[in-house]
Amino acid sequence: GAMRSRSEVDATLQTAKLNPAELMPVVQCLSFTPQAGSGECCLLQLEPGLCAELEAGRSLVIRGEKDEQAVLCSKDKTYDVKIADTSNMLLFVPGCKTPDELNADQASCNIIHSQIAGFSNNYWELRRCRPKLKKLRKLLMEDPYEGPDSQKDQTLTFSKYTTEDLLSLIQASEEEIMHQLEVIDACKIEGYWRILEFDYEMKLLNHVTQLIDSESWSLNKVPLRTCLEELGCLEPTEMIEQILLSYGRKYIDDGEVYFEMREDKICRAIAQMLLQNAVKFNLSEFQEVWQQSVPEGMTTRLDQLKGLALVDKSSRPETIFLLKVEDLPENNQERFNSLFSIREKWTEGDIAPYIQDLCAEKQTVGALLTKYARSSMQNGVKVYNSRRPIS
């Protein structure tokens, strides 16, 4: 409507029984613009750190496919995006003056006409969450790399993923994705991220360990150059280097590149190779075969198999079987459901490697167990079972 005059304002105050002396002298009159109701605006609540990111000119990205819950990512963190409803109508008023600004600016005329450009009854709330990285491995496992002679790679049909593709498909920040690619030993082949097919990886590892053995090198000083010269006729040199990077720590000594082989990781891979050929293994027989199968000078220990294999102490004789944490669901409740369907009662020591990755920042395995399991004592040992009947 028409703009209000000062006398109308004073009359309104009188009707409302408000004492003008207790109010600021300046009055802001609000009116709706014709476009105010078009609902074009979304409000996003940011913590100071994210605000600083935007102010520094960096961008925040919303990621997810149509069937996924949206997440918002900065360069290195991931947040769940939830809509929070408010009972108060939130108004957008461009150029609106706050009481502090009005106090500072005593000279301004005593009526300000401001227009409401839009309004909202909700805003997007961000909550820091774990990056959803399971899908990364799943995508790369659609077509693991089986080596240069593989027939499958000659066809044009296999799934190929560039860094760009992964950034659009995986609900995680760029830094979290790049770190995870390293964790799962992915490598770039012809511009696409790939995971080595397990048997091919073992074949490469075997070439390297046999060479170490025949040259009588120390396991913590394996020379890159000689490896590439000796094994280059068997496999592509970048694959030999990839296996050294996966199973060793790179360092430079006197201008030469060396690798210190990672005993635990090599023992673990060889255990996986042995275990994947049987449903269950007699534990003591397995331990014997396993120790014989690892390179000279390495010692096998059951704690190298956390999150890979599980020992069944209740069977006679004791057995061991493959159970890989990466094959379990990513969702907390589904993860616990599948673990309790595999085994009814777990000790904290046994279950910890299978739920460790679910812990949010500063959350402990114990806190997670309190929420999703109930505990009881069995022969003096604390065990955990499901809170709900497992179908």
N, C-alpha and C positions, 0 to 999 in steps of 0.2 A: 504494500500500500504506500501511501504518501509518507514522506519522511517526517518523523516526530519533531515537534518544537520543544523548547525547554519547558514551557508552561505545561505542556501535556505530560512531560516526564515528571514534573513536580506534583501534578495532580495524581498521577499513578502512585507515586511514593506515599502521598497522603492517604489514599485509599488503602494502601498496603500497610498503613500505620508504621512506616519506617521513618526514623529521624534522619533527615538529610545530612546533619552535622556528623553523623557516624559513618557516612559513606564518602567515597572519593568524589571530588567535584566533577570529574569527567564521566560522561555517560557514553557507553558504547551501545548503539542501536543495531540490532542484528536483523537482517532480512534475507530471505532465501533468493538465490539467483534462479532464473527459469530452469537452468540445467541441474540444479542441486540434487534432484531425485533420481538421476540416471544411474546411480550405483556404480560409477566407473572406478571408485577408489577402493584399495585394500590397505589396511594398516598392518605393519609388521613390527613386532616388538623386538628390539635388538639389545643384546648385552653390550657394555661399553667396548669390549674388544672387537666385536663385529662392526660396531658403529665406526670405530677407528679405521677398520679395513676399508669400508666404503668411502670414508672421508679422504683416505689416502689414494683413492682412485682405483682400488682393486674391485673385482666383481664377485658377487655371490651367485651361485648357480643352483637352480632347482632341478633335481634329477629324479628320474623314475619313468617306467613305462606305464601304459594306461592302467594296468591291473595292479600297480604297486602304490603303496602309501608314499606321498611325496616327501623327499628329504631336501634340505637346503645345505649346500656345501660351501665352505670358504676354501682357501688354498690347502688347508691341512686338517679341517675338522668337519664333522657331519652332524646335522641337527634334524630331529623329527619336526615336521611342521603340523601343528594342530590348530584348529579354529577354536578360539575362546570367545564365548558369547558374553556380552556385558549387559547389565540391566539399565545402565545409563546410556543414553544416546550420545555418540561421539560426533562432534561437529567439526568440519574443517573450515576454518576462517582465515583466508590469506590476509596477512597484514594485521592480524589481531594484536592488540597491545596488552602486555601483561601488566599487573599492578606496579611492578618495579619500573617498567619502562614509562608508565604514566607519571609516577612520582618524579622521575628524573627529568621529565619534560613538562614542567609546570605551565609553560607558556601556551600549550596547545589549547585550541578552542574547546569549550566544554561539552560539545556533542560530537561523537565520532560515529559515522555510519559505516558499518562493516557488513560485507555480504558473505553468507554461508555458501561455500562452493559445493559441499557434499556432506554426507553423514554416514555413519555406520553403527551397527549394533554388535559388531564382532571385530576381532583382529587375529592375526596369525601369531601364534606363540611358538617359540623355538625351544626345543629341549635337546641338549647334547646327547647323541646316541652312538652306539657302536656302528662303525661303517659296515654296510651289508656286503661282505666280501666273498661269501660262499659261492655266489654266482660266477665270480671271476674264474675260479678253478673249473667250475662246471662248463662254462663256455669253452675254455681252452681244452678241456678233456673231450669235447665233441670230436676233435681230430688231433690226437697227440701226434707228434712228429716221430715217424718210424725210421728215419734215416734217408740218405740221398737216393737210395735205390727203391724206396717204397713206391709201389704202383699207385697207391691211393693219392699220393701227392701230384702225380702227373695229371690226374683228372682235374677239371676246373670246378668240381662241385663242393670241395671241402670248405668248411667255415673258416674264414680268415678274419682276424681282428687286428686293426691298427690301434695305436694309442688313442686316437680320436674316437674310434668305435667304442672302446672300453669306457672312455669318459662319458659317453652318452648312455651306455647300458648299465653301468655299475653305480650303485647308490653309495658313493664314497667320494671323498675329496681326492684331488689329484695326487697329493703326497701320500695319502693312505693307499691309493691304488698302486702307485709306483713301488712303495715299500712292500706291498703284498706280492707283487710280481717277483720281487727278489726272494721273498720267503718261500714261494712255491717253485723257485728255480726256473721261472719262465725265461725264454731267451728270444731275441728278435731274429727271425730268419726271413730274409728278403722283405723286410719292412713289416712283417706280421709277428705278433706275439704267439709263441708256441710253448707247449710243455712237451718234454721228451717222453715218449711212450716208455713205460717202465722197463720192459725187456731190453729195449735199445739202450736205455740209460745204463742198465747193468752190464751190457756188452761193452760199452765205452769204459765204464769203471773197471771192468775186468782187464781190458787192454792196459790201462794205466797201472793197476796194482801188479800185473804180471811183469810189466817193464821195470817197476820199482824193485821187484824181487830179483829179476835177472841182472839188473845193474848194481844190486846191493846198495841202493841209495838209502839214506836215512829218511824215515817217514816225514820228518819235519823239514826236509830240504830237497824238494823235488824240482829239478830245473825245467822251466817251461820250454826253452828252446830245444833241448834234446828230446823232450816228449813229442813236440811237433815234428821234428825231423824223423824220429823213429816210427811214429804212429801215423804220420800223414799219408802213408801209402794205404793204410787200412780204412781210415775215416777222414772226413773233412777236418782240416785243422781247427776251424772255429768250434766244431763239436768237441774236440779234444780239450780245447781251452775252456769251453763251457763246463765240462765235467770237472775240470780242475777247480774252476771257480765255485761250483756247487759243493764239492767235497773237500775243498782245501781253503786255507787262508793265504791270500796273495801277499808277498812282501818283496822288497828289492834289496839285494845285497851286492855291493860292489858293481852296481850297474846291471846286474843280471836279475831276471824275474824268477822267483822261487815260490813254491807252495808248501805250506805246512799242512799235511793231510789231517782231516778232522776224524779222529778215531770213532767217536760216538756216532757220527752220521753214517760212516761207512759200515760199522757193525749193524746199525739199525736197518740200513738198506738190504744188507745180506740176510738179516732175519726176515724181512718182508718177503724176499725172494723165496726163502725156504718155507715160510708159513702159508704163502698163497697157494701152495699146491695141495694143502690138506685142510679138512674142516677142523680137526683138532689134532694136537700133537702130544705125545707123552712128554711131559716137561723135562725130565732128566735126559731122555734121548735127544730131545731138541737141543738142549744146552750143549751136549757133547758135539753134535753135528755142526752146530753154529760156530763153536770155538774153532773147530777144524777148518771151517769154510772161510774165516776171515784172514786177511793178510798177516804174514809172519810179524810178530811183535805187537799185535793188537790184542786187547783183552775184552772179551764180551761180558756185559753185566746186564741183568734184567732191567735196571732202571734206565737203560738206553731205549727201552721200548715203550715209554710212557705215551699214551695216546695212540699207540699202534697195535699193541697186543695185550691180552688180558690173561692172567693166570687163574685157573679154577682150582682153588685149594681144597674145595670140598669133594672133588672126585678122587677116586682111588684107582690107579696112581694119579697124581696131580697132572693136569693138562694145561696147554697154552693154545690160544687161538687168536687169529687176526681180528682186531676191531679197531678201525681207523676213525679217529675223531672227525676227519674231514668228510666222512660218509654220513655223519649224523645230522639231523635237522638244525637249522640256524635259530629257530624260534625257541625261547626258553622252555615253555611248557611241553612242546613237542619233543624237545631233546630229552627231558626227564622221562616222558612217556616211553620213548624208545629205549632208554637205558633200563627202566624198570621192567620192560618186557623182556629184555635180554637176561636180566638177573634181578631177582626179587629184592634181595637185601645187599647193600654195598657198604664197605667201610669207607671212611673219608679218603684214606690213602688210595684206594682203588678207583673211586669215582672222580677224584680231583682232576686228573689229566683230561677227563671227558667233559668237564664243565668249566675249566679254567678260562677258556676263551669267551665264556658268556658273561664274565664279571665285568660290570661297568666300572668306570673310574673309581678308584678307592674302595671298590666292593670286594669282600673276601669270599672265598669258596664257602666258608661257614655260613655267611649271611644268605647266600644263595640256597644252601641246603635247608636252612631254617624256613625259607619261604616255600620251597617246592617239595620238601620231603618231611617225613616225621621220623624221629629217632627212637631207638630202643636199645636195651643192652642184651647182647647175646654172648654167653660164656665170658662175661667180663669185658667184651669189646663193644664199643658203640657202633651200631649199624643204622643205615637209613633205608626206608622203604617209601613207597608212593603214598601221597596224601589221598589219592583217589583210586577207585578200583580200576585196574588196567584191563581194558577189553581184550 
